[in-house]
Amino acid sequence: MDIFATPWGAALFGLSGGVLAFIALLIIWVVVLWHPRPLVRLLPNRPLLLGHRGVRLADGPPENSLAAFRRAFSAGLDGAECDVQQSADGVLVIYHDETLPDGRTLRSVTFKELRDALPELATVDELFGLMKEYPDVLLNLELKVYGRDSGGLEPRLARAIFKAELPTRVLVSSFNPLALARFRLAASGIRVALLTDPNRAWWLQRSVFAGLLHVDALHPHHSQVTPERLAAAHTRGLMVNVWTVNDPERQHELARLGVDALIADDPATLTRLRSGLEPPTAHTESS
């Protein structure tokens, strides 16, 4: 009896053929068509030094404010990391938390209401304007998407980047793989990075998953970086940009390992690293 001559045999054959075709397409997508694009071609210094939310200092300007970014750029850093969300009326703003100090969610509040509550709040357009004063700096823009629905944040940010003529000076990252996929579809020419931390699902922390998203970089928490993981990422052509590293000794250790970028709160510790000075023996780590 010819098993494939029966209806269920033919169906089984068709199903297996479809699975094999899917696997083949997946291999082509991840192995053949994925070509991570490095930022180090644009800025030769390695590791790149990026200010976390501009700067985060007890005696400094408010984080994610224009003053914080100006301070980071003026200190000689290569750029800064910041968080992007949008107001209820679609204005792109730089803000980290999902909620305001009074408990309202940022997405439920208009831009005018946001400015009334947070006078130091910066918009993406204002930050892009500041970058024109510092033509060599870059930005790591983190998409803050809580849940599946972003309200169109990704294409709106892509349009703003292209309008400001900054696609080569921006790297867009997110913990949210759906947000990264949507942004990648909206702006394939802009580099993207997958953020991870030790509490994320294990499969989100693997280079194979990065390949599915066609990202250009991994952004692990510094505690996740090992020589083996770093080597595996670099073998695949992925940048490894590490957050948030406030311990000067750990900064030096990661720099010696060969990470591509360090993100930290205090520009002084990063510029000390760049100058080749040894870290102080006593240090503190901010959260």
N, C-alpha and C positions, 0 to 999 in steps of 0.2 A: 504493500500500500504506500502510495506517495503521500507523505504527510502534508506537503505543501499544496496538494490538490484539494484538500479539504478546506472548507470555509475558515475554520479556526486556525488551520495551519497557514493559510495565506495571510490571515490577519496578523499572526505571530511574526511571519516573515516581514510583512510591511512595517510592523512596529519596530522590530530589531533594526531594519534598514534605516528607519527614521532616527533611532537612537544613535546609530553609528554616524549618520550624517550630522546630527547635532554635535556629537563629540568632535567630529572633524572640523566643523565650523568654529567650535569653541577653541580648539587648539590654534587654528589660524588667527582668530581674534586676539588671543593672549600672547602667542609666540611670534607670529609673523607680522601682524599689523600694529602691535604695541611698541612704540619707540619713545621712551621717556626723554624729555628735552631738558637739559641742565641749565640752571641759571648762572653757573660759574663762568660761562662764556661771556656773560654780560659784565660781571664783576669779578675780576681775577683774584681778589683776596679770599683766602680760605682759612678758617671758616668765616662765612659771612656773619656779621654781628648785628642782631636785630633787637630793638627795644620792645619789651613786652607792654602792649597797650601804650606805646610811646615810652613813658617811664612810669614806674610805680615807686614813689619815694615818700617817706613820712613827711619830709619838709619840701616836697616838690609840688608841681601843678597837679590838678586832678587827672587821673588816668583817662586815656582815650579822648583827651581834650586837645585842641590845636596847640596849646602851650606845651603839653606833654610831648607831642610829636616834634615841635620845633626844638625842644630841648634835646631830644634824642638825635635829631639830624645835626644840630649845632655841635654836639659832643663828638661827632666824627663817626657815628655808627653807619653801617651800610644801609640801614632802613629800619622799619618798624613793623610790628605785628599789631593788628587791631580787629575788632569784632563789628560785623555789619548786620544790621536789622533794618526794618522799615516801619514807619509809623502807619496809623490807620488810613491816612490819606496818601500813602505811597512814597513818602520822602525817605531816602536812604540815610541812616544815621549810624554813628559810631557809638555802640553801647554794648556792654557785656551781658548783663543779667536779663532774664526773661521778664522780670517785673521791676517796677520803679520802687523807690523807698516807701511810697505810700500804699504799695500793694497792687496797684493797677498793672496789667500786662502792657508792655510797650506797644504791642500791635493793636491795642484797643484805643490808643490815644493819638490825637492828631499832632502834627508837628508843632503847631502853635502851643498846644497844651504841654508838649514835651519841653519846649524852650522856656515856658513859664515856670515849669517845675525844676528844670535843669539848665540854667543859663549857660553853663560851660559845654553843653552838648554840641558836638561837631557833626556836620553832615559829611557825607562822602564827597560831595562836590567841593566843599571847603577844604577838605584834606587834599584832594587832587590839585586844588589851586595852590596850596602850600608847597606841593612837590615841585611846582614850576620854579620855586626859589632854590631848590636843591636838585639839580638835574641828574645827579648820579645816584640818588637813593632809590630803593625799591620798597614795595609794600607787600606784606602778607595779609590778605584780607580773609578773615574767617567768617564763613556763612553761619550765622546763628539761627538754626532752624530747629524749633522744638516740635517734634511730631512729623507727620508726613506732609502736611500742607504748608507751603511756604508763602502762599499768597502772591506768587509771581516774583519773589525776591531775586531768583537767579537771572532771568532774562533782563530784569530791570538793572541789576548790577552790571551785567555784560554790556548793556547799552551805554551806561555811564562811563565804563572803562574805555570803550571805543570812542565815545564823544570827547573824552579828555586826551585821547591819543596816547594811552598808557599801557597798551596790551603787553609790551615787552618788559615793563617795569613792575608788573603785578603778578603775584602768585595767589591763587584762591584756594583756600583749604576749608575742610569741614569734618566733624565727626560723623555727620549724617551722609551715608552713601547715596541716598536718593537725591539729596541736594547737590552732591557732586556730579551725579549722572545728569541731572537736569541742567546744571551749569555747563557741563561738557558738551551737551547737545546744543545749548544756546550759543556757545563761544568756543569752538574746538581749537582756535588759535591761541587761547590763553592757558597758561600752565596751571595745573591743579594739583592738590596734595591731599592725602588722606591722613587725618589726625587719629591717633590712637592713644589709649592709656591702659594701665594694667587691669582696669575694671571692665573693659570692653570684651565682647565675645571673642574667643580665640581666633575664629575664622576671619574676623575683621582686621587682625593684626598680621596677616600673612601676605607675602608678595603676590601670591596667586590672585587673591582678591583685588589687590591693587591693579593687577593686569586686567581683570574684568572691567574695572572702571577706567582703564587707560590713564592712570594718574602719572604725574611726572616726578612726584616726591612722596616720601613718607615723613610724617611729623609725629614721632613717638615721644612719649614722656621720657625724660632722661634716664629713669630707672629701668626702662626697657632695652636700652642700648647695650649690646654685647659685641665683642669683636666679630663673632660668628654671624650675627644678624646684620651687622654693618657691612661685612664683606659680601654677604649674599645679596643685599640690596644694591651695592655698588656693582657687583657682577652683572646685574640686570639693567644697570644704567640709571638706577633711581638715586636721586638726592636723598639724604637723610638730614633733616633739619629738626633740631632737638629743642624741646621746651620743658618747663621753664627752669633754667639752670642758674640758680643764684649763689651756689657755693663755688667760690673761686677755684678751689682744688679740683672740684668735679669739672669745671669749665676747662681747666688745663688738661685733665685726663681725657676728656672727650675730644679736645682739639688734637691731642697726640694720636688718638685712635683714628682720626680722619673724618669726623662728621663734617657736613657741608655748611651748616649754620647753627648758631647758638642763639637762643632767645632768652633774655634775662630782664629783670626789673631795673637794675641800676647800670647806667651806661659806664660808670667809673670802673666797675669790675671788668667789663668787656674791653674797654680801651686799655686797661692795664694788661690784659691778655694779649692784645694786639701789639703792645709795645715790647712784649717779651719779658716783662717783669714777673718774678715769682709771686704766687699768691701769698697774702699775709697768713701768719700761723693761726690767728684767731679770726673766726668768721661767724656770721649768722645767716640763716636761710629764711626768706620771707615766703609766705604762701601765695 
